[in-house]
Amino acid sequence: MKFKYFYQQFFSHISIIIVAFLILSLLFAHYLENLVYENKAEELITYGKAILSDIEESPRDYQPQIFKQYSNVLAARKMSFSVFDQDAVLYSVGRPSQRISGLSSSDWDKISKGQTLVVNSDFKRFGQEGVTFVVLPFIDHGTFIGGILLTSPISGSSVMIHRINQFLLYTILIALGVSFLFSWYLSRIHVNRIKRLREATSLVSAGNYHVHVHSSNFDEIGELANDFNHMVDKINASMEEIESLENRRRQFMADVSHEMRTPLTTISGVIEGLKNNMIPEEDKERGINLVSHEAKRLIRLVNENLDYEKIRSNQIQLFKEEIQLLEVLEIIQEQLMLQAEEKYNQIVVDAAPDVMVNADYDRLVQILINITKNSIQFTENGTIWLRGRTEQNDTIIEVEDTGIGINSTEIENIWRRFYKADISRTSNPYGEFGLGLSIVRQLVLLHNGDIEVSSEEGKGTKFVIRIKNE
């Protein structure tokens, strides 16, 4: 059975309020009733003490006159009193003398010990129904002589209590009405807030990840809204990342296809030419060399992809050691000197013999060869500097050229996989960076280092590698 949250909230509020009102009204009515009876008893006790005092101080023959005076005063207040001894009534105002029959043995015990007895009675006692009476003992030199009994009907007090209870009932009904409206209003507010969250959740489940609900830190519902918005932002970021990965996957397939198409076409064309004797004898050797070159290019492309995936997934292990940086830079200079000379470039090494770097030798050489090759590719009739120095606890390696430079808006893109293929299709005559720099960046990060690049079009490019010496 479905029970709406609105009604749960509403009835829970009303139930709590009703129970609270009932408890408070019962306690208040009980307190008020006791207060009225206590005031009545205190009033009777005051009169009783006054009568006893006057009796004690006045002569015996004057006592009837005192009784009569008090009788008139008390009669006006609907009260009566009787003076008694241990056996019988000595003087009873408005009634003939008789024995007191309304007191029990325990009551007599209390009175005889000098205690004042106060009783609120709703049943017949002392010949009256519904009375408040007090009995004050008269002790003379430690001996119980008798006492005075004062009574007052409780009908007046009951009427007053009834009226107060009636007024209290009206107050409770009005308060309940106001509480009913407030409970309905507050329950509606809470339900609407939850309803907005439910509607937003439905939109998210339908694929809309741009939903936001009003949130606050006022209560748990507001915090839930905050968590919901945070969750949606995370989902939205994840979906964007998934979409980006999917785009990159499609781009990767296109890039790989593009990179492989040219060498495969060349290889296929040469093989077909050799197979059908369409290539002259003097050109066969050049064709075979071309096939070999393109095959090596394909192998290099596949190896670079495998290498990149291994590096990115941390599947390679570095064997770090203290390496003299000058020696490494001179090896790079020697290996790439011929390529540099083909484009009329010179490679200059600038590093002190005491500069050391804590790195994996093979991977460090791979990093520097990739960067230097790119510098040679985009530099003509220029200079390429290989520098090394120590700065605090870091080793700084710089590769700077005087080549064509890179547009400032494209600097971050050089780290993208197959960025070379993207640019080469936009009619850039030089092509651009390929897998090399993607691998370089991953290798530097594996060395707990970082790499930065700064460039200005027409003035050259500068790579700065910072590796911590642990």
Steps between C-alpha positions, in 0.01 A plus 500: 500500500643835394499770764622833364786671674295820528241325714773332703652838577163663563360234731826464689503875568135505605538188716795646686319829552180329622690279744697800624183705546324217683790447739539873562126554547471209745800619697371856498149396606642283778729780615217755487265275695761441768576871509131589554459241776826604663390865503165398647672287765744781586207738538321258734820442699545876538146540638545197724820633653333836557203336675723285717708801593194701597358209700825459687528868587131573591302400812284190479170690531603722209574211263140461368511860384830433321348191337204705383721773351710249309185314400364811331829568325543145379136458401541789259782296339293181509719349767415342837696389803459283806693491822536154653673300764610139495146369543239741363428829333506783749363762266387460140397803300158449337463143626409332832779350706593144406791266489747538214452199273702601193847437630673163487730362765807591293368855469457516879854376544640780285289764675586374846868527413452869420489467116259702288272285289399618150252299288344570159199273481254439215290250698266547796689589814386692807152494352606693190589397149808647336685695767845621584566478872787561734539391860732697724587340836496697826799405714534633851838443664562197282157349565242454228186684612296508185496695178314695242346364181449740206314396186431662168303357208708433191217586262632852449850376442370232265314760296812712473710198403238398246506845345878504487501153342242618249714799413802269476305275263417794272864605506610149407252485212619834363864393541424174324341687212803725463731198537297318236563781250869529587547123484334488161717788375828362636423148379426638155835684498695186594312284252555753219873502570512121486277504192747729322779255584292209370423686175867588459594136560254394231661745256846361582377145447366615164847621400487870589820566697467879511234502771549704816270545798495778754725405791596637839672403823190573708396138554554143381279547193714797396813293554342220297439751220867602525607137472261450208647799312850374574404155373351646180815707444710187542278303262508786251879516520520123460270507198707778347812295565337193347397704198850644478650150521263379231597793278864427568446134419339591168773755435763242590360254248491772238855609585637147493326437170641823362852427624495147362331574170797676340771239577265211422404659169867555418592143595205356308585708192865402495423130554245504219754674277767242579253216461387614158848614385369856464805651675817534290798298615698806596214618728434169672761554768358845577151345517617229737667763721174696497305192609755436776478862615117499509493161676733635768274801528201273564695298756605823671137619509382173656786500752428859599134413559593199710758705688250778566240259639755333726620834633148635552390188690820493712606167356865600463757495777761771541854419613622829638863581555726802536591607145743768383277729294783638283580150375135437402470835319820431306364159394181667374712755314705227335198285403303782343783705352451359148124575504573851622757561229253392232295809592810713557455506875753473778452340841669673794546330838525717812529314832754479781671163559373485861132523408340165582147372446320213675322323211462187291777529240315345203180697566692825550669451164161423344355825644785717374518338155126555444517867600821567307366330186195724510725804539704389197180441301374857551835679480699587187830689488476538878635387833376242750625534858516208744552647849522352847531650847419434864248715682457431874409128510389481136678436173389732220532386136427746218462437127469827310493567126471795263236336281157603377346482850148406602188711519419578865148360457640166384766443767283276720394294198854379432464246783197343333539161347526518118498879501733474204233324294244771586723783385640326195149479358456875531765562236782577742809450281707372788249268660505518883569301812381139510525229766849613601406784730212304652754236602744766619248653737401163648864402553577830675203451730621147581827660614296718742593798290322754287550650156411844371517655158512861390501615141458801276422472133803575284739512797522141620391262772638414844431180698587499872516171690524500880592171671533470876819345633368265770 
